[in-house]
């Protein structure tokens, strides 16, 4: 296992290098430069000032030189400074991590708590009215675009019923609240984003669990377990579910990048100051250092998530062995 782990970790380096080369080229090929955008929004910025800014940012150098300079900084764990406000990129990302992490951890926990029991129950009652009704609901939620679902819930729960805030993270007088009231205010504002994220996530996982459970319940070892007189709960949750749980391992592994990567769509819709919205703002303003920092973060987390999922397979399914 150790040699397998070392090989996989070493394999991340060339793969990450390839990701950064392609991403660096694509963002620089996109129309518009940071200096051109500044000039467009501020008529006082002359052509001479724009050329000075390009020299200051290093944008006057050939693309491969820019990439090498950026890579040298990355080797020192220096992501550079934002073109927008000259703040360190790492600092801007770190201040957005807590809110994005909170939303995605809560939604992931809710997805697992809802999807696993529902997937098991629909598999056990396959073909029943409950199964058909839940299948229709799951397919509707799975097919619904996140932004459309968010807008519908905002219209219903925030505008018409007035139960929840329509956007933002906290109330205007948040700083005057007591500690307990601050927690309640944050929960009040985060309820709708977490709800949207959960509804979009549990639908697909429920179908995966149901499909795998139906296959598992048809296996010979299930008939053997029932013939031995084991209870229905032990047959389902101790024997069948363990073999049907592999999709959950995959989902959790692939969810690791999303825990920090955030969701550009619902963070933008709800005006949540998370990493997803920060990435959107960086793309719109052509903030190259910030874009590349988020690309590196997403790439590393994606590869680590896949590695964790592969390792977890060996513990969930003893039939999986890793070569030394």
C-alpha positions in Angstrom: 0.0 0.0 0.0 2.8 2.4 0.8 4.5 2.0 -2.5 1.2 2.4 -4.3 0.6 5.6 -2.3 4.0 7.0 -3.2 3.6 6.2 -6.9 0.2 7.9 -7.0 1.5 11.0 -5.1 4.5 11.3 -7.5 2.1 10.9 -10.4 0.3 14.0 -9.3 3.2 16.3 -10.2 3.3 15.8 -14.0 -0.4 15.7 -14.2 -0.7 19.0 -12.2 2.0 20.5 -14.5 0.0 19.6 -17.5 -3.2 21.1 -16.0 -1.4 24.4 -15.3 0.2 24.6 -18.8 -3.2 24.2 -20.5 -5.0 26.5 -18.0 -2.4 29.2 -18.3 -2.6 29.1 -22.1 -6.4 29.2 -22.2 -6.9 32.1 -19.8 -4.3 34.2 -21.7 -5.9 33.3 -25.1 -9.3 34.6 -23.8 -10.2 38.0 -25.2 -9.4 41.0 -23.0 -6.5 41.7 -20.6 -6.7 43.1 -17.1 -5.2 46.4 -18.2 -7.8 46.7 -21.1 -10.6 46.1 -18.6 -9.3 48.8 -16.3 -9.0 51.1 -19.2 -12.6 50.4 -20.3 -14.0 51.2 -16.9 -11.8 54.2 -16.3 -11.5 56.6 -19.2 -8.7 58.4 -17.5 -6.4 55.5 -17.9 -4.4 56.3 -21.0 -2.6 54.0 -23.4 0.7 54.9 -21.8 -0.6 54.0 -18.3 -1.9 50.7 -19.7 1.5 49.8 -21.1 3.1 50.6 -17.7 0.6 48.3 -16.0 1.4 45.5 -18.4 5.0 45.9 -17.7 4.3 46.0 -13.9 2.2 42.8 -14.1 4.8 41.1 -16.4 2.2 40.9 -19.2 4.6 42.4 -21.8 6.8 39.3 -21.7 6.3 36.3 -24.0 3.7 33.8 -22.8 6.2 31.0 -22.0 8.3 33.4 -20.0 5.3 34.5 -18.0 4.5 30.8 -17.3 8.0 30.1 -16.1 8.0 33.1 -13.8 4.7 32.0 -12.4 5.9 28.4 -12.0 9.0 29.6 -10.1 6.8 31.5 -7.7 4.5 28.5 -7.3 7.6 26.4 -6.4 8.0 28.8 -3.4 4.3 28.5 -2.6 3.8 32.1 -3.7 0.6 32.6 -5.7 1.4 36.2 -6.3 -0.8 39.3 -5.8 -4.2 40.0 -7.2 -4.3 42.4 -10.2 -7.4 44.0 -8.7 -6.4 45.1 -5.3 -2.7 44.0 -5.0 -3.6 41.8 -2.0 -1.8 38.4 -1.8 -3.9 35.8 -3.6 -3.4 33.2 -0.8 -4.8 35.6 1.7 -7.9 36.3 -0.5 -8.6 32.6 -0.8 -8.0 31.7 2.8 -10.5 34.3 4.0 -13.2 32.8 1.7 -12.6 29.1 2.7 -14.6 29.0 6.0 -17.9 29.9 4.5 -17.6 27.7 1.4 -16.4 24.8 3.6 -19.3 25.2 6.0 -21.9 25.2 3.3 -20.5 22.2 1.4 -19.8 20.1 4.5 -23.3 20.6 5.8 -24.8 19.8 2.4 -22.7 16.7 2.0 -23.7 15.4 5.4 -27.4 16.0 4.6 -27.0 14.3 1.1 -25.6 11.2 2.7 -28.1 11.1 5.5 -31.0 11.4 3.0 -29.7 9.5 0.0 -28.5 6.3 1.7 -31.7 5.5 3.6 -33.9 6.5 0.7 -31.8 4.5 -1.8 -32.0 1.4 0.4 -35.7 1.7 1.0 -36.6 2.1 -2.7 -34.4 -0.9 -3.5 -36.1 -3.1 -0.9 -39.5 -1.9 -2.1 -38.6 -1.9 -5.8 -41.7 -1.7 -8.0 -44.0 -0.3 -5.3 -45.9 2.9 -5.4 -43.4 4.5 -3.0 -40.6 3.5 -5.4 -42.3 5.0 -8.4 -43.2 8.2 -6.6 -39.7 8.7 -5.3 -38.2 7.9 -8.7 -40.2 10.6 -10.4 -39.2 13.1 -7.6 -35.6 12.2 -7.9 -35.5 12.5 -11.7 -37.2 15.9 -11.5 -34.6 17.2 -9.0 -31.7 15.6 -10.9 -32.8 17.3 -14.1 -33.6 20.7 -12.6 -30.8 23.2 -13.2 -29.3 24.5 -10.0 -29.8 28.2 -10.8 -33.5 27.6 -11.7 -34.1 25.6 -8.5 -32.5 28.4 -6.5 -34.6 31.1 -8.1 -37.8 29.1 -7.5 -37.0 28.6 -3.8 -36.0 32.3 -3.5 -39.3 33.3 -5.0 -41.3 31.0 -2.7 -39.5 31.1 0.6 -38.0 34.6 0.5 -40.2 36.8 -1.6 -43.7 35.3 -1.2 -43.6 33.8 2.3 -40.8 36.0 3.7 -39.4 33.2 5.8 -35.8 33.4 4.7 -33.4 36.2 3.5 -33.1 36.5 -0.2 -29.3 36.7 -0.3 -26.2 37.6 1.6 -24.5 36.0 4.6 -25.6 38.1 7.5 -27.9 40.9 8.6 -26.9 44.6 8.4 -26.8 45.0 12.2 -25.0 41.6 12.6 -22.1 43.1 14.6 -24.5 44.3 17.4 -26.0 40.8 17.9 -25.1 38.5 20.8 -23.1 35.4 20.1 -26.1 33.1 20.1 -28.1 35.5 17.9 -25.1 35.7 15.4 -25.2 31.9 15.1 -28.9 32.0 14.4 -28.6 34.8 11.9 -25.9 32.9 10.0 -28.0 29.7 10.0 -31.0 31.8 8.8 -29.0 33.1 5.8 -27.3 29.8 5.0 -30.4 27.6 5.1 -31.5 28.3 1.6 -28.0 27.9 -0.1 -27.5 24.6 1.8 -31.0 23.4 0.8 -30.3 24.1 -2.9 -27.0 22.3 -2.7 -28.5 19.3 -0.9 -31.5 19.0 -3.3 -29.1 19.0 -6.2 -26.8 16.4 -4.7 -28.9 13.7 -3.1 -31.0 12.9 -6.2 -28.2 11.3 -8.2 -26.7 9.4 -5.2 -30.2 8.0 -4.3 -30.4 6.4 -7.8 -26.9 5.0 -7.5 -27.6 3.4 -4.1 -31.0 2.0 -5.3 -29.4 0.4 -8.4 -26.5 -1.1 -6.6 -28.7 -2.3 -3.7 -31.1 -4.1 -6.2 -28.1 -5.9 -7.8 -26.7 -6.8 -4.4 -30.0 -8.2 -3.1 -30.0 -10.6 -6.0 -26.6 -12.1 -5.2 -26.3 -15.7 -3.9 -24.7 -14.6 -0.6 -27.9 -12.7 0.3 -30.0 -15.9 -0.2 -27.5 -17.7 2.0 -27.7 -15.1 4.7 -31.4 -15.3 4.7 -31.3 -19.1 4.8 -29.2 -18.9 7.9 -32.1 -17.0 9.6 -30.5 -13.6 9.7 -32.9 -10.7 10.3 -33.9 -8.4 7.4 -32.0 -5.5 8.9 -28.7 -7.5 9.1 -29.1 -8.8 5.6 -29.7 -5.4 4.2 -27.4 -3.1 6.2 -24.6 -5.6 7.1 -24.3 -7.6 3.9 -26.0 -5.9 0.9 -25.3 -2.3 1.8 -21.6 -2.8 2.2 -21.4 -4.1 -1.4 -23.6 -1.3 -2.6 -21.7 1.5 -0.9 -19.0 1.9 -3.5 -20.8 4.8 -5.3 -20.8 6.6 -2.0 -17.1 6.3 -1.7 -16.8 7.7 -5.2 -19.1 10.6 -4.5 -17.3 11.5 -1.3 -13.9 11.4 -3.1 -15.1 13.6 -5.9 -16.8 15.9 -3.4 -13.5 16.8 -1.8 -12.6 19.5 -4.5 -16.1 20.9 -4.1 -15.7 21.3 -0.4 -13.2 24.1 -1.1 -14.0 24.8 -4.7 -17.4 26.0 -3.9 -20.3 26.4 -6.3 -20.0 29.4 -8.7 -23.7 29.2 -9.5 -25.4 29.3 -6.1 -22.8 31.5 -4.4 -23.3 34.1 -7.2 -27.1 33.8 -7.0 -27.2 34.1 -3.2 -24.4 36.6 -3.0 -22.4 34.3 -0.8 -18.8 35.5 -0.4 -17.2 32.1 -1.0 -14.5 30.7 -3.2 -16.8 29.9 -6.1 -17.9 33.5 -6.3 -14.3 34.7 -5.9 -13.4 32.5 -8.9 -16.2 34.0 -11.0 -15.1 37.5 -10.1 -11.5 36.7 -11.0 -12.5 35.3 -14.4 -14.6 38.4 -15.2 -11.8 40.8 -14.3 -9.1 38.6 -15.9 -7.2 38.4 -12.6 -4.7 35.8 -13.8 -2.9 35.1 -10.5 -6.1 34.4 -8.7 -7.5 32.3 -11.5 -4.4 30.1 -11.6 -4.3 29.8 -7.8 -7.9 28.4 -7.9 -7.0 26.1 -10.8 -4.1 24.7 -8.9 -6.2 24.3 -5.7 -9.0 22.5 -7.7 -6.5 20.3 -9.5 -4.7 19.2 -6.4 -8.0 18.5 -4.5 -9.4 16.6 -7.4 -6.4 14.3 -7.6 -6.2 13.8 -3.9 -10.0 13.1 -3.8 -9.5 10.3 -6.4 -6.6 8.9 -4.5 -8.6 8.8 -1.2 -11.5 7.2 -3.0 -9.2 4.5 -4.5 -7.7 3.8 -1.1 -11.1 3.6 0.5 -12.2 1.0 -2.0 -9.7 -1.4 -0.5 -11.3 -1.1 2.9 -14.9 -1.2 1.7 -14.4 -4.1 -0.7 -11.7 -6.6 0.4 -11.6 -8.1 -3.1 -9.7 -5.0 -4.3 -6.0 -5.4 -3.9 -3.2 -2.9 -4.8 0.0 -4.0 -6.4 3.2 -3.2 -4.6 
